[in-house]
Amino acid sequence: MNQPLYNMEKNEEWRKAKILIVDDEVRVLNQLEQDLSLEEFSVIKASSAEEGLKILEQEIIHVIISDQKMPTGMDGTEFLAK
């Protein structure tokens, strides 16, 4: 009998993760925030890579979701490399 290695239902600690979303499109930021908030995640939004870096200086972030192509400043790859 195969058993899962980790039972998500018994351990809800993963829901305490803070997620940073970086995207230049407000519609995308708001939709992701809404969807993730329904699952009780703590979501922080940034509308640019530069704003995301400022947030990372002040907050402990567990997961980052970043747009790849942003029209001004750094792109997603540069942001994640920093």
Biopython code that builds the backbone (N, CA, C, O; Angstrom):
import numpy as np
from Bio.PDB.StructureBuilder import StructureBuilder

atoms = [
    (1, "MET", "N", (0.839, -1.177, 0.000)),
    (1, "MET", "CA", (0.000, 0.000, 0.000)),
    (1, "MET", "C", (0.886, 1.242, 0.000)),
    (1, "MET", "O", (1.781, 1.380, 0.834)),
    (2, "ASN", "N", (0.625, 2.143, -0.945)),
    (2, "ASN", "CA", (1.386, 3.393, -1.030)),
    (2, "ASN", "C", (0.790, 4.435, -0.105)),
    (2, "ASN", "O", (-0.418, 4.669, -0.106)),
    (3, "GLN", "N", (1.650, 5.056, 0.683)),
    (3, "GLN", "CA", (1.214, 6.131, 1.560)),
    (3, "GLN", "C", (1.960, 7.400, 1.173)),
    (3, "GLN", "O", (3.133, 7.352, 0.804)),
    (4, "PRO", "N", (1.267, 8.547, 1.259)),
    (4, "PRO", "CA", (1.974, 9.794, 0.945)),
    (4, "PRO", "C", (3.088, 10.038, 1.954)),
    (4, "PRO", "O", (2.968, 9.678, 3.125)),
    (5, "LEU", "N", (4.171, 10.653, 1.490)),
    (5, "LEU", "CA", (5.285, 10.950, 2.378)),
    (5, "LEU", "C", (4.936, 12.033, 3.385)),
    (5, "LEU", "O", (5.495, 12.073, 4.481)),
    (6, "TYR", "N", (4.021, 12.903, 3.018)),
    (6, "TYR", "CA", (3.681, 14.027, 3.873)),
    (6, "TYR", "C", (2.186, 14.247, 3.808)),
    (6, "TYR", "O", (1.624, 14.377, 2.720)),
    (7, "ASN", "N", (1.537, 14.291, 4.951)),
    (7, "ASN", "CA", (0.091, 14.465, 4.985)),
    (7, "ASN", "C", (-0.233, 15.941, 5.215)),
    (7, "ASN", "O", (-0.136, 16.445, 6.334)),
    (8, "MET", "N", (-0.621, 16.625, 4.133)),
    (8, "MET", "CA", (-0.919, 18.057, 4.201)),
    (8, "MET", "C", (-2.128, 18.342, 5.085)),
    (8, "MET", "O", (-2.200, 19.402, 5.705)),
    (9, "GLU", "N", (-3.071, 17.421, 5.151)),
    (9, "GLU", "CA", (-4.276, 17.659, 5.938)),
    (9, "GLU", "C", (-3.965, 17.727, 7.432)),
    (9, "GLU", "O", (-4.616, 18.473, 8.163)),
    (10, "LYS", "N", (-2.994, 16.970, 7.884)),
    (10, "LYS", "CA", (-2.661, 16.945, 9.311)),
    (10, "LYS", "C", (-1.774, 18.113, 9.714)),
    (10, "LYS", "O", (-1.811, 18.546, 10.865)),
    (11, "ASN", "N", (-0.984, 18.623, 8.792)),
    (11, "ASN", "CA", (-0.044, 19.687, 9.119)),
    (11, "ASN", "C", (-0.352, 20.912, 8.267)),
    (11, "ASN", "O", (-0.043, 20.937, 7.076)),
    (12, "GLU", "N", (-0.947, 21.908, 8.864)),
    (12, "GLU", "CA", (-1.339, 23.118, 8.142)),
    (12, "GLU", "C", (-0.287, 24.225, 8.240)),
    (12, "GLU", "O", (-0.568, 25.363, 7.862)),
    (13, "GLU", "N", (0.900, 23.926, 8.732)),
    (13, "GLU", "CA", (1.948, 24.935, 8.883)),
    (13, "GLU", "C", (2.292, 25.613, 7.561)),
    (13, "GLU", "O", (2.634, 26.796, 7.553)),
    (14, "TRP", "N", (2.211, 24.899, 6.456)),
    (14, "TRP", "CA", (2.553, 25.465, 5.152)),
    (14, "TRP", "C", (1.664, 26.638, 4.797)),
    (14, "TRP", "O", (2.056, 27.473, 3.982)),
    (15, "ARG", "N", (0.477, 26.728, 5.383)),
    (15, "ARG", "CA", (-0.440, 27.845, 5.083)),
    (15, "ARG", "C", (0.039, 29.162, 5.687)),
    (15, "ARG", "O", (-0.481, 30.221, 5.338)),
    (16, "LYS", "N", (1.009, 29.114, 6.577)),
    (16, "LYS", "CA", (1.526, 30.337, 7.186)),
    (16, "LYS", "C", (2.565, 31.021, 6.301)),
    (16, "LYS", "O", (3.093, 32.073, 6.664)),
    (17, "ALA", "N", (2.854, 30.443, 5.166)),
    (17, "ALA", "CA", (3.868, 31.002, 4.275)),
    (17, "ALA", "C", (3.460, 32.386, 3.780)),
    (17, "ALA", "O", (2.301, 32.621, 3.439)),
    (18, "LYS", "N", (4.443, 33.306, 3.747)),
    (18, "LYS", "CA", (4.228, 34.626, 3.162)),
    (18, "LYS", "C", (4.662, 34.557, 1.705)),
    (18, "LYS", "O", (5.760, 34.103, 1.387)),
    (19, "ILE", "N", (3.779, 35.016, 0.833)),
    (19, "ILE", "CA", (4.036, 34.965, -0.599)),
    (19, "ILE", "C", (4.162, 36.382, -1.133)),
    (19, "ILE", "O", (3.287, 37.218, -0.906)),
    (20, "LEU", "N", (5.243, 36.648, -1.839)),
    (20, "LEU", "CA", (5.442, 37.923, -2.513)),
    (20, "LEU", "C", (5.123, 37.724, -3.992)),
    (20, "LEU", "O", (5.679, 36.843, -4.647)),
    (21, "ILE", "N", (4.219, 38.555, -4.504)),
    (21, "ILE", "CA", (3.872, 38.528, -5.920)),
    (21, "ILE", "C", (4.412, 39.799, -6.552)),
    (21, "ILE", "O", (4.115, 40.902, -6.093)),
    (22, "VAL", "N", (5.207, 39.646, -7.607)),
    (22, "VAL", "CA", (5.783, 40.793, -8.308)),
    (22, "VAL", "C", (5.294, 40.761, -9.752)),
    (22, "VAL", "O", (5.593, 39.832, -10.503)),
    (23, "ASP", "N", (4.538, 41.787, -10.127)),
    (23, "ASP", "CA", (4.000, 41.866, -11.491)),
    (23, "ASP", "C", (3.633, 43.310, -11.779)),
    (23, "ASP", "O", (3.129, 44.010, -10.900)),
    (24, "ASP", "N", (3.879, 43.761, -12.993)),
    (24, "ASP", "CA", (3.554, 45.140, -13.359)),
    (24, "ASP", "C", (2.082, 45.308, -13.732)),
    (24, "ASP", "O", (1.613, 46.435, -13.888)),
    (25, "GLU", "N", (1.358, 44.217, -13.874)),
    (25, "GLU", "CA", (-0.059, 44.289, -14.224)),
    (25, "GLU", "C", (-0.918, 44.173, -12.967)),
    (25, "GLU", "O", (-0.929, 43.135, -12.305)),
    (26, "VAL", "N", (-1.631, 45.239, -12.649)),
    (26, "VAL", "CA", (-2.452, 45.291, -11.441)),
    (26, "VAL", "C", (-3.500, 44.183, -11.449)),
    (26, "VAL", "O", (-3.780, 43.591, -10.407)),
    (27, "ARG", "N", (-4.073, 43.902, -12.595)),
    (27, "ARG", "CA", (-5.099, 42.853, -12.700)),
    (27, "ARG", "C", (-4.544, 41.501, -12.266)),
    (27, "ARG", "O", (-5.217, 40.749, -11.561)),
    (28, "VAL", "N", (-3.329, 41.192, -12.679)),
    (28, "VAL", "CA", (-2.691, 39.927, -12.315)),
    (28, "VAL", "C", (-2.409, 39.892, -10.811)),
    (28, "VAL", "O", (-2.683, 38.894, -10.145)),
    (29, "LEU", "N", (-1.860, 40.989, -10.281)),
    (29, "LEU", "CA", (-1.584, 41.066, -8.841)),
    (29, "LEU", "C", (-2.843, 40.829, -8.027)),
    (29, "LEU", "O", (-2.843, 40.044, -7.079)),
    (30, "ASN", "N", (-3.912, 41.510, -8.400)),
    (30, "ASN", "CA", (-5.156, 41.403, -7.634)),
    (30, "ASN", "C", (-5.782, 40.015, -7.733)),
    (30, "ASN", "O", (-6.314, 39.505, -6.746)),
    (31, "GLN", "N", (-5.723, 39.400, -8.914)),
    (31, "GLN", "CA", (-6.311, 38.062, -9.071)),
    (31, "GLN", "C", (-5.534, 37.020, -8.271)),
    (31, "GLN", "O", (-6.130, 36.183, -7.594)),
    (32, "LEU", "N", (-4.212, 37.071, -8.346)),
    (32, "LEU", "CA", (-3.402, 36.121, -7.573)),
    (32, "LEU", "C", (-3.593, 36.329, -6.074)),
    (32, "LEU", "O", (-3.688, 35.364, -5.317)),
    (33, "GLU", "N", (-3.650, 37.588, -5.649)),
    (33, "GLU", "CA", (-3.889, 37.872, -4.230)),
    (33, "GLU", "C", (-5.228, 37.291, -3.789)),
    (33, "GLU", "O", (-5.320, 36.663, -2.734)),
    (34, "GLN", "N", (-6.246, 37.499, -4.583)),
    (34, "GLN", "CA", (-7.577, 36.991, -4.243)),
    (34, "GLN", "C", (-7.564, 35.466, -4.147)),
    (34, "GLN", "O", (-8.079, 34.900, -3.182)),
    (35, "ASP", "N", (-6.981, 34.807, -5.136)),
    (35, "ASP", "CA", (-6.960, 33.339, -5.151)),
    (35, "ASP", "C", (-6.171, 32.774, -3.975)),
    (35, "ASP", "O", (-6.620, 31.832, -3.322)),
    (36, "LEU", "N", (-5.007, 33.338, -3.703)),
    (36, "LEU", "CA", (-4.163, 32.828, -2.620)),
    (36, "LEU", "C", (-4.733, 33.172, -1.245)),
    (36, "LEU", "O", (-4.571, 32.401, -0.299)),
    (37, "SER", "N", (-5.388, 34.302, -1.129)),
    (37, "SER", "CA", (-6.007, 34.677, 0.142)),
    (37, "SER", "C", (-7.158, 33.740, 0.497)),
    (37, "SER", "O", (-7.418, 33.488, 1.674)),
    (38, "LEU", "N", (-7.840, 33.232, -0.509)),
    (38, "LEU", "CA", (-8.905, 32.260, -0.252)),
    (38, "LEU", "C", (-8.361, 31.005, 0.418)),
    (38, "LEU", "O", (-9.070, 30.334, 1.168)),
    (39, "GLU", "N", (-7.108, 30.697, 0.144)),
    (39, "GLU", "CA", (-6.440, 29.540, 0.763)),
    (39, "GLU", "C", (-5.723, 29.939, 2.055)),
    (39, "GLU", "O", (-4.969, 29.147, 2.621)),
    (40, "GLU", "N", (-5.959, 31.167, 2.516)),
    (40, "GLU", "CA", (-5.447, 31.682, 3.778)),
    (40, "GLU", "C", (-3.945, 31.972, 3.781)),
    (40, "GLU", "O", (-3.327, 32.026, 4.845)),
    (41, "PHE", "N", (-3.357, 32.159, 2.599)),
    (41, "PHE", "CA", (-1.959, 32.567, 2.541)),
    (41, "PHE", "C", (-1.862, 34.058, 2.803)),
    (41, "PHE", "O", (-2.783, 34.813, 2.493)),
    (42, "SER", "N", (-0.748, 34.477, 3.373)),
    (42, "SER", "CA", (-0.460, 35.892, 3.549)),
    (42, "SER", "C", (0.233, 36.368, 2.277)),
    (42, "SER", "O", (1.293, 35.858, 1.914)),
    (43, "VAL", "N", (-0.367, 37.345, 1.603)),
    (43, "VAL", "CA", (0.122, 37.798, 0.301)),
    (43, "VAL", "C", (0.577, 39.244, 0.394)),
    (43, "VAL", "O", (-0.110, 40.094, 0.961)),
    (44, "ILE", "N", (1.752, 39.508, -0.176)),
    (44, "ILE", "CA", (2.266, 40.863, -0.306)),
    (44, "ILE", "C", (2.494, 41.100, -1.794)),
    (44, "ILE", "O", (3.036, 40.242, -2.492)),
    (45, "LYS", "N", (2.075, 42.273, -2.276)),
    (45, "LYS", "CA", (2.174, 42.577, -3.703)),
    (45, "LYS", "C", (3.210, 43.663, -3.956)),
    (45, "LYS", "O", (3.395, 44.569, -3.143)),
    (46, "ALA", "N", (3.888, 43.554, -5.112)),
    (46, "ALA", "CA", (4.804, 44.592, -5.579)),
    (46, "ALA", "C", (4.569, 44.778, -7.074)),
    (46, "ALA", "O", (4.429, 43.803, -7.812)),
    (47, "SER", "N", (4.526, 46.021, -7.514)),
    (47, "SER", "CA", (4.251, 46.290, -8.923)),
    (47, "SER", "C", (5.516, 46.455, -9.760)),
    (47, "SER", "O", (5.440, 46.768, -10.948)),
    (48, "SER", "N", (6.678, 46.246, -9.144)),
    (48, "SER", "CA", (7.943, 46.282, -9.878)),
    (48, "SER", "C", (8.979, 45.455, -9.121)),
    (48, "SER", "O", (8.820, 45.154, -7.938)),
    (49, "ALA", "N", (10.038, 45.100, -9.836)),
    (49, "ALA", "CA", (11.121, 44.350, -9.198)),
    (49, "ALA", "C", (11.785, 45.184, -8.107)),
    (49, "ALA", "O", (12.151, 44.667, -7.051)),
    (50, "GLU", "N", (11.934, 46.465, -8.371)),
    (50, "GLU", "CA", (12.562, 47.351, -7.388)),
    (50, "GLU", "C", (11.732, 47.413, -6.104)),
    (50, "GLU", "O", (12.281, 47.386, -5.002)),
    (51, "GLU", "N", (10.424, 47.495, -6.250)),
    (51, "GLU", "CA", (9.543, 47.490, -5.075)),
    (51, "GLU", "C", (9.630, 46.153, -4.346)),
    (51, "GLU", "O", (9.610, 46.109, -3.116)),
    (52, "GLY", "N", (9.725, 45.066, -5.106)),
    (52, "GLY", "CA", (9.872, 43.736, -4.516)),
    (52, "GLY", "C", (11.138, 43.617, -3.682)),
    (52, "GLY", "O", (11.123, 43.006, -2.613)),
    (53, "LEU", "N", (12.243, 44.201, -4.167)),
    (53, "LEU", "CA", (13.503, 44.165, -3.414)),
    (53, "LEU", "C", (13.381, 44.937, -2.101)),
    (53, "LEU", "O", (13.920, 44.510, -1.080)),
    (54, "LYS", "N", (12.682, 46.061, -2.123)),
    (54, "LYS", "CA", (12.475, 46.834, -0.892)),
    (54, "LYS", "C", (11.673, 46.026, 0.132)),
    (54, "LYS", "O", (11.960, 46.050, 1.329)),
    (55, "ILE", "N", (10.674, 45.319, -0.362)),
    (55, "ILE", "CA", (9.863, 44.474, 0.530)),
    (55, "ILE", "C", (10.722, 43.367, 1.129)),
    (55, "ILE", "O", (10.612, 43.070, 2.319)),
    (56, "LEU", "N", (11.570, 42.758, 0.315)),
    (56, "LEU", "CA", (12.430, 41.669, 0.800)),
    (56, "LEU", "C", (13.408, 42.137, 1.877)),
    (56, "LEU", "O", (13.839, 41.342, 2.711)),
    (57, "GLU", "N", (13.755, 43.412, 1.860)),
    (57, "GLU", "CA", (14.627, 43.964, 2.902)),
    (57, "GLU", "C", (13.905, 44.071, 4.245)),
    (57, "GLU", "O", (14.545, 44.095, 5.296)),
    (58, "GLN", "N", (12.570, 44.134, 4.208)),
    (58, "GLN", "CA", (11.790, 44.378, 5.422)),
    (58, "GLN", "C", (10.998, 43.171, 5.909)),
    (58, "GLN", "O", (10.625, 43.111, 7.081)),
    (59, "GLU", "N", (10.738, 42.220, 5.035)),
    (59, "GLU", "CA", (9.843, 41.098, 5.351)),
    (59, "GLU", "C", (10.557, 39.767, 5.170)),
    (59, "GLU", "O", (11.482, 39.652, 4.366)),
    (60, "ILE", "N", (10.124, 38.771, 5.917)),
    (60, "ILE", "CA", (10.546, 37.392, 5.666)),
    (60, "ILE", "C", (9.542, 36.810, 4.692)),
    (60, "ILE", "O", (8.356, 36.696, 4.999)),
    (61, "ILE", "N", (10.027, 36.441, 3.513)),
    (61, "ILE", "CA", (9.174, 35.911, 2.452)),
    (61, "ILE", "C", (9.561, 34.453, 2.212)),
    (61, "ILE", "O", (10.745, 34.121, 2.143)),
    (62, "HIS", "N", (8.564, 33.593, 2.085)),
    (62, "HIS", "CA", (8.810, 32.168, 1.881)),
    (62, "HIS", "C", (8.719, 31.754, 0.418)),
    (62, "HIS", "O", (9.414, 30.834, -0.014)),
    (63, "VAL", "N", (7.864, 32.432, -0.345)),
    (63, "VAL", "CA", (7.647, 32.091, -1.756)),
    (63, "VAL", "C", (7.551, 33.388, -2.552)),
    (63, "VAL", "O", (6.917, 34.350, -2.119)),
    (64, "ILE", "N", (8.194, 33.400, -3.732)),
    (64, "ILE", "CA", (8.095, 34.552, -4.628)),
    (64, "ILE", "C", (7.500, 34.088, -5.952)),
    (64, "ILE", "O", (7.953, 33.109, -6.544)),
    (65, "ILE", "N", (6.482, 34.806, -6.401)),
    (65, "ILE", "CA", (5.914, 34.607, -7.734)),
    (65, "ILE", "C", (6.218, 35.887, -8.501)),
    (65, "ILE", "O", (5.772, 36.968, -8.114)),
    (66, "SER", "N", (6.977, 35.768, -9.587)),
    (66, "SER", "CA", (7.403, 36.963, -10.313)),
    (66, "SER", "C", (7.085, 36.856, -11.796)),
    (66, "SER", "O", (7.260, 35.810, -12.421)),
    (67, "ASP", "N", (6.616, 37.970, -12.335)),
    (67, "ASP", "CA", (6.459, 38.115, -13.778)),
    (67, "ASP", "C", (7.851, 38.080, -14.395)),
    (67, "ASP", "O", (8.805, 38.568, -13.790)),
    (68, "GLN", "N", (7.979, 37.518, -15.571)),
    (68, "GLN", "CA", (9.275, 37.473, -16.246)),
    (68, "GLN", "C", (9.559, 38.777, -16.980)),
    (68, "GLN", "O", (10.652, 39.333, -16.874)),
    (69, "LYS", "N", (8.569, 39.260, -17.725)),
    (69, "LYS", "CA", (8.785, 40.466, -18.543)),
    (69, "LYS", "C", (8.066, 41.656, -17.926)),
    (69, "LYS", "O", (6.837, 41.724, -17.909)),
    (70, "MET", "N", (8.856, 42.585, -17.423)),
    (70, "MET", "CA", (8.306, 43.821, -16.880)),
    (70, "MET", "C", (8.910, 44.973, -17.686)),
    (70, "MET", "O", (10.110, 44.977, -17.957)),
    (71, "PRO", "N", (8.089, 45.941, -18.064)),
    (71, "PRO", "CA", (8.538, 46.952, -19.026)),
    (71, "PRO", "C", (9.605, 47.923, -18.518)),
    (71, "PRO", "O", (10.370, 48.462, -19.318)),
    (72, "THR", "N", (9.669, 48.150, -17.229)),
    (72, "THR", "CA", (10.664, 49.099, -16.717)),
    (72, "THR", "C", (11.576, 48.404, -15.709)),
    (72, "THR", "O", (11.159, 47.484, -15.006)),
    (73, "GLY", "N", (12.804, 48.850, -15.652)),
    (73, "GLY", "CA", (13.733, 48.302, -14.660)),
    (73, "GLY", "C", (14.116, 46.858, -14.943)),
    (73, "GLY", "O", (14.291, 46.461, -16.095)),
    (74, "MET", "N", (14.241, 46.087, -13.883)),
    (74, "MET", "CA", (14.673, 44.686, -13.968)),
    (74, "MET", "C", (13.574, 43.784, -14.507)),
    (74, "MET", "O", (12.384, 44.052, -14.338)),
    (75, "ASP", "N", (14.003, 42.701, -15.165)),
    (75, "ASP", "CA", (13.028, 41.663, -15.513)),
    (75, "ASP", "C", (12.997, 40.633, -14.385)),
    (75, "ASP", "O", (13.745, 40.753, -13.415)),
    (76, "GLY", "N", (12.147, 39.636, -14.506)),
    (76, "GLY", "CA", (11.973, 38.635, -13.447)),
    (76, "GLY", "C", (13.239, 37.870, -13.124)),
    (76, "GLY", "O", (13.504, 37.576, -11.958)),
    (77, "THR", "N", (14.024, 37.542, -14.137)),
    (77, "THR", "CA", (15.250, 36.777, -13.914)),
    (77, "THR", "C", (16.257, 37.600, -13.109)),
    (77, "THR", "O", (16.876, 37.090, -12.175)),
    (78, "GLU", "N", (16.415, 38.863, -13.471)),
    (78, "GLU", "CA", (17.333, 39.728, -12.728)),
    (78, "GLU", "C", (16.869, 39.897, -11.278)),
    (78, "GLU", "O", (17.675, 39.857, -10.348)),
    (79, "PHE", "N", (15.583, 40.082, -11.103)),
    (79, "PHE", "CA", (15.023, 40.243, -9.758)),
    (79, "PHE", "C", (15.296, 39.019, -8.909)),
    (79, "PHE", "O", (15.780, 39.140, -7.783)),
    (80, "LEU", "N", (14.995, 37.846, -9.433)),
    (80, "LEU", "CA", (15.181, 36.618, -8.653)),
    (80, "LEU", "C", (16.662, 36.335, -8.376)),
    (80, "LEU", "O", (16.991, 35.706, -7.370)),
    (81, "ALA", "N", (17.543, 36.787, -9.245)),
    (81, "ALA", "CA", (18.975, 36.578, -9.034)),
    (81, "ALA", "C", (19.515, 37.424, -7.878)),
    (81, "ALA", "O", (20.513, 37.064, -7.255)),
    (82, "LYS", "N", (18.854, 38.547, -7.596)),
    (82, "LYS", "CA", (19.317, 39.425, -6.517)),
    (82, "LYS", "C", (18.858, 38.883, -5.192)),
    (82, "LYS", "O", (19.142, 39.475, -4.151)),
]
sb = StructureBuilder()
sb.init_structure("model")
sb.init_model(0)
sb.init_chain("A")
sb.init_seg("    ")
for serial, (resi, resn, name, xyz) in enumerate(atoms, 1):
    if name == "N":
        sb.init_residue(resn, " ", resi, " ")
    sb.init_atom(name, np.array(xyz, "f"), 0.0, 1.0, " ", f" {name:<3s}", serial, name[0])
structure = sb.get_structure()
